[in-house]
């Protein structure tokens, strides 16, 4: 078997060039991400597509090497190493400006090529396109395809076929079919692998198009790759032109906004938290979750960030998704839904996958769907109020939906919950959750009194007042001068930094400053990053141990910026942005000891928190 049959990476830097180590498992940050607004693929720096679910983000993977080995499915395209010559090096990898079109510039001993990879923005087609262009000399390219349906468990029936558009490789199993159109096509090997090599000369272009379609339907015709590339480039650049990205971190904000759009399903409007499942929060551990679903909290915060930067239409589309998803009895409200509003997301383990770097179990579905988290309605009400303030009119369904959600808050006013971090331990009175319930009622009162909508404002006002009194009595510990994670506790939680963001108190309030001081002393690790909470002290139903949660540190940046601690805010912001991949992407957590990302990737929550932090710094600097 050729040397490229192994999985790839990571890289090391040598004189400004990136040399690919062909014997190692890629780090999370070594992956690029491309999207067609229906699903997305992860492509390693060494040219291996190791994760792709089709036709949706939450569909079964046809390439799952990310959570196993190449035998669980991957598609490799890269220059072939040759004995006696230096290894191929990546001179440059990056996105075309303001797009999700990935370009990788390779150099070998004999020449240079540019590999361009993208997913066409086309509602009728799920394609992953790879174009190889010869720049100088000639380059021998290696091409290896291992298709495995059902998250790497099902070996499909594969054959070469021919139609009016030429030869192709067709793979089929049950309802799924995948076709590869390329010239030349790789040849079959005995171990259900297709392998080939071809030479690209200067000025030559070779296109490869892999696409999914329902097995009971005819295969789509050949794609005009040049036209698809042009239209995809135009889509992304046109979309990004509507954004408002100012200040020192404008480039990071623009990439974050683009990512949030890339994680939004074009047809339904649902926003997934990440395109992956089971990338570990603790390497070798059990904190591995499926994030390919739509959390109401995450989606609401995403839309809040987008509205700040000129994308009000996106918020209206998400509101329509929300109306469909939560329609029905308010008591049936869930914290998350499927991309089209599906309610059943049963969690199960895939025992045939060993997990990323042996981090098991690999899970699909998410058991947290059945949890009660008291903060969720507050986040949704805050963003819908923001939408009204920007001219979004309530229709016959949208305000009644909010009345239903406020009724849900009333019905659960004394109920303990799992908290924002989805604790799998006992239910408690989480201070952050109680504050977000207060925020929901606060939005309801203003909607009636200031915006003329109908509702029981007098009753809500009383509930709001009583809840605030309760929070100040039980959620603030005077002995330690800090709000606490739960009532009656001395433990703190990074989510307490959200309290001033929803107007419960000012950023500079003495009680908030005391809380910030306590959070810094208890939750900052040696690298200056913030933990969510102390897993060894807070029983969350799992073994202790996790890395700093990036969104929490961005919240701390925002707190610093709003209280004139600008040097500290900028120092921490620079540190956090430096953890981004070379493509500007962030995962959920960061391991500062081993200098690597952890958790699902790329992660919407991290990027929306980056946007808020950058906005806070920009406005604070502008005010000085």
C-alpha positions, 0 to 999 in steps of 0.5 A: 500500500502506498505511504499515503494510505496512512492518516496524515499530520500534524505539521511543523513550521520550517522557514515559513513553510508548512511541512506535513508529517505523513504519519500522525493523526491531524490535530483538530485545528489542522482541519479546514471547513467548507459548507454549502449551507446544508452540510459541511466537510472537514479537510485536513491540512494534508488533503484528507476529507475525514468528516462529511455527513450528507445530505444534512449536518446531522445525517450519517457520515460517509467519511468518518476517519475523524473519529477512527481511522481511514478504514472508516472512510476518507477521501485523500488528494495531495501531492505524492511523496517520492523516495529520495526527494523532500516531502511536499510542503504547504506554502499557503493555506487559506480561504479566498477573501470573505468566502468558504472556498479553501485554497492550498498551495503545495510545492514538491521537488518538481513543481507547484500546484494549487488545490481549491476545495469548496461545496457549491451553494446549490439547493438542488445538489450536495457536492464537494468539489476539488480542483487541482491547478498546475502552477509550475513544473509538474506534480504527481498527485495521489488520489485515494477514496474509501467510502464508508456509509453509516458512520464508517460501518457500512461498506457500500456496493461500488462500481465504475459506470458510464453515462452521457457525461463520461465515466464515474464511480458509483457507490450505493447502500440502502437509500444513499448513493454517492458518485465521483466524476473525475478524470482520471478515476482511481482504480479499485484495490482489494480492500474496498479502496480506490487508489490512483496517481496522476500528473498535473503540469503547469497550466493544466486543470483537473476537476474532481466532483463528488456528490450525494443523491437519493439511491432511487433517483437518477444521478445528477449530470456533470457539474460545470465546475468553473461556473459553480466556483464563480457562483459560490465565490459570488454568494459568499462575497455578496453575503459578507458585504452586508456585514459591519466589521470594524476595529482591530478585530474586524477580520476575526469578526468577519470570519466568525460571522461567515462561520455562523452563516455556514452553520445555518441550514439554508432551507429551514433556517436552523443553526447547528452548534457545530458540524461535528460530533464527539470531538473530545473536551478531554482527550481520552475521556468521555466528555464527547457530545453530538453538536449537530443540532439547534440549541435555542440558546446558541441560535438566539445568541448567534442571531443577536451577534448577526443583528449587531452586524447588519443581518436583520433578515437572518433573524427573521428567518430564524424566528420563522424556524423557531415558530415551527419548532416550538409550536404546540403546548408551551409545556413541551418546550425543549432546549434543542431541536433538529435542523427542521425542528425535529423533537426526538434526538435520541442519544446512542453510542457507536461502538465500532468507532474508537473515537478521536485519539481514542476518546470514547464513546462516540455519541450521536443524538443528544440526551440533553434534549430532555433536560430542563434548562431554565435560562433558555427562554430568557435568551430567546426573549432577549434576542426577539426584543432586540429584533423588535427594536431594529424594526422587526414587526410581530406577526399573527404568530410571533407574539403569541409564541412569546406569550406561550414561552412566558407562560412556560416560564411561569409554569416552571418558576419554582422548578430546579434545572440542569443549568446552562452547562447541561449538568448530568447530576442533580437538579439545582437552583442555578443563579444564571438560570434564575437571572435569565428567567428574570430577563424573560419576564423583563422583556415581556413587561417592556413589550407591553408597556413600551411597545404596545403589545398585549399581555399581563404586564402587572402580573409579570412585573410582580413575578419579576420583582419577586424573582429579583428579590429571591436571586439577591437573597439566595444567589449572592453570597455576602460572605464571599461578596459574589454571586454563586453558581447555585443557591446557597453555594460558595462555588462560582461559574463563568456564566455569572459573567452574563448577568450584566449582559441582560441588564440584571445589573450594571457591569460596574456594579459592586456586586458584579465586580466582586463576582468578577474578582471571585471568578478570576481567583477560582476559575482562571487557570495558569494560562490566563484562560477561564474554566466554566466551573471547577469540575472537581467541586461541582458534581456534573455526573461525569469524571472531573476534568476539562479544558478552558471553555473559550466562550467564557474567556471572551465573556471576561474580555467583554466584562473588562472592556465594559469596566474600563480595564482595556489593557487587560481586555486587549491582552486577553483578546489577543491571546484568544484570537491567537488560538484560532487556526490558520483559517480563523476557526475556533473549537469549543475549548483550548488545551493550553498545556499542549497548545491545541484545540479541544471539543467540537469544531468549528464551534458557533458558541466560541465565535459568537462570543468572540464577536461580542467581545470584539464589539465591546472593545471597539465601542469602549475604545471609541468612547475614550 
